[in-house]
Amino acid sequence: MNLMRILLNLRIAQRSLATFKLRTALAILGVFLGTFSLVVVSGLTRSMALKTRQEVAALGENLLIVQSGIVRTFGNRARLMNQATTLTLEDAEAIGGSIPSVIDVSPSSGKTFPVRFGPVILNDVMVTGAAPNYPQVRNFFPEQGRFLSPEDEKNLRRVAVLGRKIADKLFPQGDPLGKTVLIRRVPCRVVGVMEPKGSDVSGFDQDNQIFVPLSTFLKRFVNQTYVSTVYVKVVREEALSAAKEAMEDLLRTRHKIEPGERDDFTVVDLRDVMSLKSQAMGMIALLGRIAAAVSFGIGGLGILSIMILMVNERRMEIGLRRAVGSRRRDIVTQFLLESSVIALAGGILGAIFGLGASLAIFHLLGYPLVASWPGFALGFTASVTVGILAGIYPSRRALAIQPVDVMRT
């Protein structure tokens, strides 16, 4: 019996809403926009958080980066402002030998050169001089062949390990291992190909580079004694802050920097970059929730206005139902059901279109696909709540209609 009552109320609601198509569509639009905003913003913030964690993990666990020169962070990107020539291999050895919490140190340096294999020429490829322990420190390993060995480093061998994209461009259909590529004018034998890695927190594409032994790079390619970067792996995350301070004190002493003078190096803690990204994501989420709340408020007012209009237009129907024995509960249920149907329709449409928009944004920005179930749940909950709240006042007005007053008019 209750099921039949519900089905009857739904048929009446459908007929009533169809009578006011434009007003119903406008009321649905407000709830649609609110749910759409919640789903998109929730999915985007969760995806951005996951991408940030992936970027930090891609650089290596418990990692500090000593950069020669001054590095500043703008938004969510770390940028090198100016380059210094004072960071040396001896500095890297001192960091590894004098700070107890440091378990490994890997110096490196890089510069862009043209690279050629046969008729294929690639301009401005980043050639990175790396130490043999680079994969362990950076959590970045070869997919084919091997990485640079201590013998390669000691003997200044002209060998190279290709990034994934470089290997695909130079050898689209062949195996690069054992082949010789020309870096600038230096022939280097390919001994390995790195696994796909993607971009790091600075936006640099780690798959678009070539690794050569650091000693070979410094002597044969750039003829210099200083390096641009030292990657420092710390024993655990809790020791990062103390290790950073000790490292800064050590380098100031070694570089003879007096108190008050500007440092010629920067120690980057990736947690600081991650914190800035989290603040930006928090601001995006807050603005999205404010927009959703405004949209739900507008949608609630739209539902309220159309329900009041329906009560006024349906006085005869309400009076007749009361006259033939409809209970007060049936009248209240009828109008609450109609307002909830409007809100729920907007919520369902907002969730569907929000999911589609999220997938498009993830694809365009290259973010990981994340389904924000809390966003869906919050959107549906808010939709139903708005529908019920917007239907309370019209249902009370409907209850105030007396059959005798309707018959008199």
N, C-alpha and C positions, 0 to 999 in steps of 0.2 A: 504493500500500500504506500509506504514511504517512497519507494522507488518511482511509483507512478506519479506521486505528487511532484517529485523532483523533475521528472521528464516533462510533466505538464508546465511547471514553472519555467523550464528551459525553452519550451516552445513559445510561451508567452513572451519571454525575454527576447528571443530571436525576432519575433514579429514586431515588438516595440522598438528594438534597436534598428531594424530595417526601415522603420518609418522616418527615423532621423539619421540618415546615412552620413551627411556631411558633418554634423555635430559629433556623431559617434567616431568618425574617422579622426577628427581633431582631438578628441579626448584620448583616443588610442595613441595618437602621435606623441603626446607628452610622455606617457609611460614607456613607449617604444624608445624614445631618445634617452630616457633615464637608464633603462636596462642596457641599451646599446653602449652607453658610456661606461657603465660598471664593468661589463664583460670585456670591452676593449682595453680599458685602463688596467684592470686586474691581470689580464693575460699579458699585456705588454710589460708591466712592472715585474711580474714573475719571470718572464723570458729574459729581460734585461739583467735581473739578478743572477739567473743561471748562466748567462753569457759572461758576466763579470767573473763569476767563480771559475768558469772554464778558462778564461784568459789568464787569471792569476795562476791556476794550476798548470797551464801550458808553459808558463815561464819557469816553473820549478817550485818545489815545496820549501817553505821556510827560507826564502831567498831575499837577500839584500843586493842591490845593484849599485856599484860605485861607478859613477859616470864622470869622465874628465870634462870639466867645464860646468856651466850653470844650467840646471834643468828646472823648468817651471811647468806646473800643471794647469791647463786651461780646460775647464769643463771636465771631461772624462779622458783627456789625452795628456800624456807627458811629452813636453817638447824641449829639445836642446836649444838653449838661447845662444850660447857661445862655446867654442871648443878651446880647451887648454892642451898644452903639450907636456904636462908635468907628471902625469900618471904613468908609472913605469912597472916593469916586471918585478923589480925589487920591492915596490910598494905592495904588490900582490903577495909576494913571499912573506913580507913583514906582517901582513894581515893574517895570513894562515899560521904564522909561527908564534904570534904574540897574544892573540885573543882566544882564550880557552874554549868559548862556545862555538867557534868557527870550526867546522869539520871538513870543509873543502873549499878551494878557491880556483876559479877558472878565468884567466885573463883572455881578452879577445879584442880584435880591432877590425874595422871594415872600411871598404871604399868601393865605389862603383867603377866597373870596367866593362868594355865590350867583350862578348864571348862569342866564339864561332866554332861550329862543327860543320865541315863541308860547306854547302851553300847557305846554311842557316846562320844568320848573324843576329845576336841579341845585344842591344845597346843598354847601357846603364844598369847592369846586373850587379847587385850587391855581392861582393866577394868578401867573405868573413874569414879572417885568420883566427883559428880556434885551437885550444889546447886539447890533448887527448881525453881529458875528463869532462869535456863539455857536455856530452849526452847525459851523464849521471847528475851533473849539477843542474842542468836545464830541463831534465826529464824529456829529452828529445832524442830519439834513437833512429838508427838506420833501418829502413824496410828491406833493402836489398844490399848485399855485400857487407862492408864493414865501415867503421868510422876511422878517423885518423889515429895512427898508433904512436907510441913513444919513439919508435925507430924513425917514423916519418918526421917527427918533430926534431929529433936529434940530428938527423942527416940532411935536413933541409930538402926533403924529397918533394918533387913536383907532382903531387897527387891531389885529387879533388873528390869531394862528396857533393852530389847535386841535390838541391831541393826538389821536391816533387814536381812543381810546375816547370822548373828549368829542364828537368829530365824529359817531361812530356813535350816541351817545345823543341828541344834539340834532337830527341829520339822518339818521334811520334809512333813509330812502328817497330823499333828495334830495342835490343838490350844494350844499355849504355856501359855496362861493366866491361872494363878492359879497353874501352875506346879512349882516344886522346882528343881533348878539347883545347882550343887556343884561348887563353885568358890574357887579354891585351896581346902581347907577343910571346907569352910563356906557354909552352905546351904542357898540359897536365893530364895524367892518366886517371880515368874515373875508377874509383875503388868502391863506391857505394852510392846509394840513393836514400834520402831521408824519408821518414814517414810523413804523411800530410799533417800539418800543424795549424794552419790558419794564421790570423793576425794576432799580434800581442796587444798589450794595453796602450802602446803608443800608436797603433794603427799600422805598424810595419808587417807586411806579408812575409811570414817566416818560410813559406814554401818557395819564395822567389829569390833565392840566394844560393851561393856556392861556398862550400867550406874548403879551406886549404890549411895546411899546418901553419901555426902562428909564426914560427921562425922563418918559414918560407915566405910568408906574407910580408913580414917586416924587412927581410933582407932583399928579396927578389922583386917585390911589387912596389913598395913605398919607400924603402931605404930609410927607416926611422927606428928609433929605440923606444918610443913611448907607445902606449896602448890607449884605446878610447874607453874601454869598459872592463870592469872586473866583477864577475858574478861570485857572490859569497853565499855559501850554504851554511846555515846555522843549525845547531843540534835540535832545537825545538822552537815552536812559535813563541813561547813565553820569553825566550831569550833574545828576540829580535830587537827590542828597544834598547836593551843594555849593550848588545853587540853594535848597534848603529852608533851609539854615543862613543863607545870605545874606539870604533873605527874612525870617527871624525876627529877625535883627539889625537890618534896616532898619525893620521895623514896631515893634520895641521902642524904637528911637530916635525914630521919628515920634510914637509914642504916649506918649513920656516915661515909660517903665517902667524903674524903677531895678533894679539887680541885687538878687536875692532876692525881688522882687515877682512876683506871679502875672501871667502874660500874659492879655490880654483878647482873644486870638485863638488859633486853632489852625491850623497848616499840616499838612494830611493828605497823606501819601504813600501812594498806593493799594497800593504793594508791601508796606507794613506790614500792611494789612488782609489782603492775599493770603497773607502769611506766617502770620498767625494762623489763617486758614482751613486752610492746609496742615498746620499742627501738629494742628489738630482732626481733619483727615482721616487723618493718620498714626496718631493714637490710635485712631480707629475701625478702621482697617485692622489695627493690632496686636491689638486685642481680638478682632476677627473671626478672625484667624489662630490666636490662642490657643484660641478656641472650636472651630475646625476641627480643630486638633491633638488636643484632648481627645476630640472626637467620633471622629476616626480611631483614636485609641488604644483607646477603648471598642469601636469596631467590630472592631478587630484582635483584642482579647481575646475578643469574641463569636465571631468566626470560628475562633479557636484552640480554644475550648472545644467548639464543635460538631464540628470536625474530629477532635478527640481522641475524642469520643463516637462518631463514625462509625467510627473505627479499631477501637474496642472492640466495637462492634456488628457489624462486618464481618470478624471474624477468620477465620470459615469461608471467606468469599469470597476473602480475601487468600491464605489457605493453599492453597485449591484452585487459584487462578491461578498461585501459585508452583510447585505440584506439576505442572501441565500445561505448564510451560515459560515462563511470563511472566518477562521480564527485570526486574531491579531498576529499570532506567530506566522501564519501563512503570508500575510501582507508584508511583514518585515523580511521574511525569507525571500520573497519575490524580488524586492528592490535591492536587497543586499546581493542576491545572486546576479541581478543584471549589472550592477556596478562592478562586481568581481569579474564577470565575463569580459567587460570592457578592459579592465586592468590586466587580466590574464592574457588576453589577446595581444595587447601591447607588449607584455613581458615576453611572450613566446616569440613574437616577431623580432623584438630587440635582441633576444639571445641568439636567434638564427643568423640575423644580419651581423651581429657583433662577432660571432664566431667566424663568419666569412671574411669580415674586414680584418680580424686578427691574423688569419692565415695569410691574407694578402700582404699585410705589413711584415709578418715574419719572413715571408719569401723575398720581399723587396729589400729588407734590411739585412738579410742573412742571419736572423736570430733563430735560436732553437725553438722548435714547436713545443708550446706548453699550453695545456688545457687548464684554465683557472676555474676549477669546480667551486671554490668559495665565491667567485664572481657570479657564476650561474645561480648558486643557491641564494646569494644576497639579492640578486636581481629579481628572482621569482618571489622571494619573501617580501621585498619592498613593493612589488606589483600588487600582490594579494592584499597587503596591508593598506596600501593607498585605496584600492577598490572598496574594501570594507569600511574604512574611515569615511570615504566620500559618499557611501550609501546610507550612513546612519541618520543624518539629518533629513534627507528626502523620505526615508522610511517612517520617521516620526511624523513628518507632515502628512504622509499617507494615512497614518493611524488616526490623525485628527479629523479626517473626513467622515462625517456621519451619513448613513443612508438617507435619513429624512431630509437633510440639507440638499442632497443630490436630487431627490424626488421633487423638492420644492422648486428647484431651479430648472 
